[in-house]
Amino acid sequence: MKLMATITVERKPKSKSVIVEIDIDKLERLAASLGLLSSSFLASISRSEKEIGLGKTKRLRSLRELRRR
């Protein structure tokens, strides 16, 4: 028997945000499907954390700042 994942999405009127509710097991499956649990992705996260710790990053206020470079 194959079950569909239940995902609840809630949006309040006149709000620009949404609330998404998903079962933790389904979330793990979704993350694996998107490649978020692959060894290369996890290694890139580790490299990023090291770069942040070494001060090799610059805080952006907006993505528009990337166009100026």
TIMI-2910 file (N, C-alpha, C, CB; in pm, 1 decimal, decimal comma, always signed):
<rs>
+----------+----------+----------+----------+----------+----------+----------+----------+----------+----------+----------+----------+------+
!      n_x !      n_y !      n_z !     ca_x !     ca_y !     ca_z !      c_x !      c_y !      c_z !     cb_x !     cb_y !     cb_z ! resn !
+----------+----------+----------+----------+----------+----------+----------+----------+----------+----------+----------+----------+------+
!    +84,1 !   -118,0 !     +0,0 !     +0,0 !     +0,0 !     +0,0 !    +88,1 !   +123,7 !     +0,0 !    -95,4 !     +0,1 !   +121,2 !  Met !
!    +69,3 !   +210,7 !    -95,1 !   +148,8 !   +332,9 !   -106,1 !    +66,1 !   +449,9 !    -55,0 !   +194,8 !   +357,3 !   -253,0 !  Lys !
!   +122,1 !   +526,2 !    +38,1 !    +52,6 !   +640,5 !    +95,5 !   +109,0 !   +769,6 !    +39,3 !    +63,2 !   +639,5 !   +248,5 !  Leu !
!    +24,8 !   +866,1 !    +20,8 !    +68,3 !   +998,6 !    -24,2 !   +110,9 !  +1078,9 !    +97,5 !    -45,1 !  +1072,4 !   -103,1 !  Met !
!   +210,4 !  +1162,4 !    +80,5 !   +256,6 !  +1248,8 !   +188,4 !   +153,5 !  +1357,8 !   +211,4 !   +395,5 !  +1309,9 !   +156,1 !  Ala !
!   +128,8 !  +1386,6 !   +337,4 !    +36,0 !  +1492,6 !   +371,3 !   +115,2 !  +1617,8 !   +404,7 !    -55,5 !  +1451,4 !   +489,2 !  Thr !
!    +92,0 !  +1719,9 !   +327,5 !   +155,2 !  +1848,6 !   +350,6 !    +43,9 !  +1951,1 !   +365,9 !   +253,6 !  +1887,0 !   +234,1 !  Ile !
!    +46,3 !  +2022,5 !   +475,7 !    -53,2 !  +2124,8 !   +501,1 !     +9,6 !  +2261,3 !   +476,4 !   -108,7 !  +2114,1 !   +645,4 !  Thr !
!    -53,1 !  +2340,6 !   +393,2 !     -4,9 !  +2475,6 !   +363,6 !   -114,1 !  +2572,9 !   +406,2 !    +31,3 !  +2493,0 !   +210,5 !  Val !
!    -75,9 !  +2668,3 !   +487,9 !   -172,2 !  +2765,1 !   +541,2 !   -123,2 !  +2906,0 !   +509,8 !   -191,9 !  +2746,3 !   +695,1 !  Glu !
!   -212,5 !  +2987,2 !   +458,4 !   -179,6 !  +3126,3 !   +430,0 !   -290,9 !  +3214,1 !   +483,9 !   -158,9 !  +3149,8 !   +277,7 !  Arg !
!   -251,1 !  +3311,9 !   +562,8 !   -350,1 !  +3404,3 !   +618,2 !   -381,5 !  +3511,7 !   +514,1 !   -298,5 !  +3468,9 !   +751,0 !  Lys !
!   -504,1 !  +3562,0 !   +514,9 !   -539,7 !  +3666,9 !   +418,6 !   -447,7 !  +3788,6 !   +434,2 !   -687,6 !  +3709,0 !   +436,9 !  Pro !
!   -412,1 !  +3847,1 !   +322,9 !   -328,6 !  +3967,6 !   +317,7 !   -189,7 !  +3946,6 !   +377,2 !   -397,4 !  +4080,6 !   +390,3 !  Lys !
!   -143,3 !  +3824,3 !   +381,9 !    -10,8 !  +3794,3 !   +435,8 !    +81,7 !  +3751,0 !   +322,6 !    -18,9 !  +3684,2 !   +545,0 !  Ser !
!   +208,1 !  +3786,9 !   +333,6 !   +306,6 !  +3748,0 !   +232,8 !   +381,9 !  +3622,4 !   +274,1 !   +404,8 !  +3861,7 !   +208,2 !  Lys !
!   +340,2 !  +3557,6 !   +380,6 !   +407,8 !  +3436,6 !   +426,0 !   +309,3 !  +3319,9 !   +430,4 !   +471,7 !  +3458,8 !   +564,8 !  Ser !
!   +366,1 !  +3200,3 !   +428,9 !   +286,5 !  +3077,9 !   +439,1 !   +343,6 !  +2991,1 !   +549,6 !   +284,3 !  +3000,8 !   +304,1 !  Val !
!   +261,5 !  +2904,5 !   +603,1 !   +303,1 !  +2807,2 !   +703,3 !   +287,0 !  +2670,3 !   +638,9 !   +219,0 !  +2819,7 !   +837,4 !  Ile !
!   +396,5 !  +2593,8 !   +635,4 !   +395,0 !  +2460,2 !   +575,4 !   +419,6 !  +2359,3 !   +686,0 !   +502,1 !  +2446,5 !   +461,6 !  Val !
!   +332,8 !  +2261,8 !   +696,5 !   +345,3 !  +2157,4 !   +797,8 !   +359,7 !  +2023,4 !   +726,7 !   +222,1 !  +2156,8 !   +894,9 !  Glu !
!   +465,9 !  +1948,0 !   +764,4 !   +492,9 !  +1819,8 !   +700,8 !   +545,4 !  +1723,2 !   +806,9 !   +595,0 !  +1835,4 !   +583,3 !  Ile !
!   +510,9 !  +1597,6 !   +794,2 !   +557,2 !  +1492,5 !   +884,8 !   +709,3 !  +1478,9 !   +872,5 !   +486,6 !  +1356,5 !   +853,5 !  Asp !
!   +780,5 !  +1454,4 !   +982,3 !   +926,8 !  +1449,1 !   +982,1 !   +979,4 !  +1339,2 !   +890,1 !   +978,8 !  +1427,1 !  +1123,7 !  Ile !
!   +912,1 !  +1225,9 !   +883,1 !   +954,8 !  +1118,5 !   +793,5 !   +941,8 !  +1161,4 !   +647,8 !   +872,5 !   +991,3 !   +818,8 !  Asp !
!   +835,0 !  +1230,7 !   +617,3 !   +814,5 !  +1280,1 !   +481,4 !   +916,9 !  +1388,0 !   +448,3 !   +671,5 !  +1334,8 !   +464,6 !  Lys !
!   +953,5 !  +1469,2 !   +546,6 !  +1053,6 !  +1573,1 !   +526,0 !  +1189,4 !  +1511,0 !   +492,2 !  +1065,0 !  +1662,3 !   +650,9 !  Leu !
!  +1225,8 !  +1405,2 !   +562,2 !  +1351,7 !  +1336,4 !   +533,2 !  +1351,0 !  +1279,2 !   +392,1 !  +1376,7 !  +1224,4 !   +635,2 !  Glu !
!  +1237,9 !  +1222,5 !   +351,1 !  +1227,0 !  +1168,0 !   +216,5 !  +1237,4 !  +1278,1 !   +111,7 !  +1095,6 !  +1092,3 !   +200,4 !  Arg !
!  +1172,8 !  +1390,6 !   +139,0 !  +1178,0 !  +1504,3 !    +47,0 !  +1320,3 !  +1557,3 !    +36,0 !  +1082,9 !  +1616,1 !    +93,4 !  Leu !
!  +1388,3 !  +1571,5 !   +149,7 !  +1526,7 !  +1620,5 !   +149,7 !  +1617,5 !  +1525,8 !    +71,0 !  +1578,7 !  +1636,2 !   +294,6 !  Ala !
!  +1598,6 !  +1397,5 !    +87,4 !  +1678,9 !  +1299,6 !    +13,9 !  +1649,8 !  +1307,6 !   -136,2 !  +1651,2 !  +1156,9 !    +66,2 !  Ala !
!  +1524,6 !  +1327,5 !   -171,9 !  +1488,0 !  +1338,4 !   -312,9 !  +1548,3 !  +1462,1 !   -378,2 !  +1337,1 !  +1341,3 !   -327,5 !  Ser !
!  +1560,5 !  +1568,8 !   -301,2 !  +1617,9 !  +1692,9 !   -353,1 !  +1770,4 !  +1694,0 !   -348,0 !  +1564,0 !  +1810,6 !   -275,4 !  Leu !
!  +1829,6 !  +1589,4 !   -289,7 !  +1975,1 !  +1580,6 !   -282,4 !  +2034,2 !  +1654,0 !   -164,6 !  +2034,9 !  +1633,3 !   -407,2 !  Gly !
!  +1952,8 !  +1690,4 !    -67,9 !  +2001,7 !  +1766,1 !    +47,2 !  +2073,7 !  +1679,0 !   +149,2 !  +1887,2 !  +1836,9 !   +114,0 !  Leu !
!  +2069,3 !  +1548,8 !   +131,3 !  +2138,7 !  +1458,5 !   +222,5 !  +2256,5 !  +1389,5 !   +154,1 !  +2041,8 !  +1354,4 !   +277,2 !  Leu !
!  +2290,1 !  +1434,3 !    +32,5 !  +2402,0 !  +1373,2 !    -39,4 !  +2533,5 !  +1416,2 !    +24,8 !  +2399,4 !  +1412,2 !   -189,8 !  Ser !
!  +2634,4 !  +1333,9 !     +9,8 !  +2763,6 !  +1362,8 !    +72,9 !  +2827,1 !  +1489,0 !    +15,9 !  +2858,7 !  +1244,7 !    +55,2 !  Ser !
!  +2809,2 !  +1515,2 !   -113,5 !  +2868,1 !  +1636,2 !   -172,7 !  +2800,2 !  +1762,0 !   -119,7 !  +2857,6 !  +1631,7 !   -326,0 !  Ser !
!  +2668,4 !  +1758,0 !   -101,2 !  +2598,1 !  +1874,5 !    -46,8 !  +2639,4 !  +1899,7 !    +97,9 !  +2445,5 !  +1854,7 !    -55,8 !  Phe !
!  +2647,9 !  +1793,1 !   +177,4 !  +2687,9 !  +1809,6 !   +317,3 !  +2831,5 !  +1859,0 !   +327,8 !  +2672,3 !  +1677,8 !   +393,3 !  Leu !
!  +2919,0 !  +1816,6 !   +236,9 !  +3056,9 !  +1865,0 !   +235,7 !  +3060,8 !  +2013,5 !   +200,9 !  +3142,0 !  +1784,3 !   +135,7 !  Ala !
!  +2974,9 !  +2057,0 !   +109,1 !  +2972,3 !  +2199,4 !    +73,3 !  +2922,8 !  +2283,9 !   +190,5 !  +2882,7 !  +2222,5 !    -50,2 !  Ser !
!  +2832,1 !  +2230,1 !   +269,1 !  +2784,7 !  +2301,4 !   +388,1 !  +2899,5 !  +2315,4 !   +487,7 !  +2664,1 !  +2227,1 !   +453,4 !  Ile !
!  +2976,9 !  +2211,0 !   +505,9 !  +3091,4 !  +2216,6 !   +597,9 !  +3193,3 !  +2319,9 !   +551,6 !  +3158,2 !  +2078,5 !   +609,6 !  Ser !
!  +3221,6 !  +2323,0 !   +419,9 !  +3316,2 !  +2422,6 !   +366,9 !  +3263,0 !  +2563,9 !   +389,2 !  +3342,1 !  +2398,6 !   +216,0 !  Arg !
!  +3134,5 !  +2582,4 !   +369,2 !  +3073,3 !  +2714,7 !   +388,3 !  +3083,8 !  +2759,9 !   +533,0 !  +2926,3 !  +2712,6 !   +345,1 !  Ser !
!  +3060,0 !  +2669,0 !   +625,9 !  +3069,4 !  +2704,1 !   +767,5 !  +3211,5 !  +2744,1 !   +804,2 !  +3023,4 !  +2587,1 !   +855,1 !  Glu !
!  +3311,9 !  +2676,6 !   +746,9 !  +3451,0 !  +2712,3 !   +773,1 !  +3482,7 !  +2850,3 !   +717,7 !  +3545,6 !  +2608,3 !   +712,8 !  Lys !
!  +3432,8 !  +2881,0 !   +595,7 !  +3456,5 !  +3011,3 !   +535,8 !  +3392,5 !  +3122,9 !   +617,5 !  +3403,6 !  +3014,0 !   +393,7 !  Glu !
!  +3275,1 !  +3096,5 !   +670,1 !  +3208,9 !  +3195,4 !   +755,6 !  +3291,5 !  +3219,6 !   +880,7 !  +3066,5 !  +3149,0 !   +793,4 !  Ile !
!  +3342,0 !  +3113,1 !   +940,5 !  +3424,7 !  +3124,5 !  +1060,5 !  +3554,3 !  +3199,3 !  +1035,8 !  +3455,5 !  +2988,0 !  +1114,8 !  Gly !
!  +3609,4 !  +3189,4 !   +914,0 !  +3733,9 !  +3257,8 !   +879,8 !  +3710,2 !  +3401,0 !   +831,1 !  +3808,3 !  +3179,2 !   +773,4 !  Leu !
!  +3585,3 !  +3440,8 !   +821,0 !  +3553,7 !  +3576,8 !   +778,5 !  +3565,7 !  +3598,0 !   +628,7 !  +3642,7 !  +3673,3 !   +848,9 !  Gly !
!  +3554,8 !  +3493,5 !   +549,5 !  +3566,7 !  +3504,5 !   +404,3 !  +3435,4 !  +3541,2 !   +336,3 !  +3617,8 !  +3375,1 !   +347,7 !  Lys !
!  +3335,6 !  +3573,5 !   +413,5 !  +3205,2 !  +3606,4 !   +357,2 !  +3173,1 !  +3752,6 !   +380,7 !  +3096,1 !  +3517,7 !   +417,5 !  Thr !
!  +3080,2 !  +3803,4 !   +302,4 !  +3035,4 !  +3941,1 !   +317,2 !  +2883,6 !  +3940,1 !   +327,6 !  +3083,7 !  +4030,3 !   +197,9 !  Lys !
!  +2831,5 !  +4011,2 !   +423,9 !  +2686,6 !  +4014,9 !   +443,6 !  +2623,7 !  +4106,3 !   +337,8 !  +2651,2 !  +4064,2 !   +587,8 !  Arg !
!  +2518,1 !  +4057,1 !   +275,6 !  +2444,6 !  +4133,7 !   +176,4 !  +2311,6 !  +4177,2 !   +233,5 !  +2424,1 !  +4052,4 !    +48,3 !  Leu !
!  +2272,6 !  +4297,6 !   +202,8 !  +2139,3 !  +4342,9 !   +244,2 !  +2034,8 !  +4302,6 !   +141,2 !  +2137,5 !  +4495,8 !   +264,5 !  Arg !
!  +2080,3 !  +4291,5 !    +15,1 !  +1989,4 !  +4260,4 !    -93,5 !  +2066,4 !  +4187,1 !   -202,7 !  +1922,7 !  +4388,8 !   -149,0 !  Ser !
!  +1997,5 !  +4107,7 !   -281,8 !  +2061,6 !  +4040,1 !   -394,2 !  +2103,4 !  +4139,9 !   -502,0 !  +1967,6 !  +3934,8 !   -453,5 !  Leu !
!  +2046,6 !  +4258,5 !   -500,1 !  +2085,0 !  +4363,3 !   -595,1 !  +2230,6 !  +4402,7 !   -578,7 !  +1996,2 !  +4485,9 !   -577,9 !  Arg !
!  +2284,8 !  +4388,2 !   -459,1 !  +2424,3 !  +4421,9 !   -435,0 !  +2517,6 !  +4334,4 !   -517,8 !  +2457,0 !  +4407,9 !   -287,0 !  Glu !
!  +2475,9 !  +4215,8 !   -557,2 !  +2557,7 !  +4128,2 !   -638,7 !  +2575,1 !  +4183,2 !   -780,1 !  +2496,5 !  +3989,6 !   -643,7 !  Leu !
!  +2477,5 !  +4259,1 !   -828,1 !  +2485,0 !  +4317,0 !   -962,5 !  +2590,3 !  +4427,0 !   -969,3 !  +2348,4 !  +4372,5 !  -1004,4 !  Arg !
!  +2617,4 !  +4495,1 !   -860,3 !  +2711,2 !  +4607,0 !   -857,2 !  +2854,8 !  +4562,5 !   -875,4 !  +2697,9 !  +4682,0 !   -727,7 !  Arg !
!  +2883,7 !  +4437,4 !   -848,5 !  +3021,8 !  +4388,4 !   -854,6 !  +3067,6 !  +4362,3 !   -994,1 !  +3036,5 !  +4264,0 !   -774,8 !  Arg !
+----------+----------+----------+----------+----------+----------+----------+----------+----------+----------+----------+----------+------+
</rs>
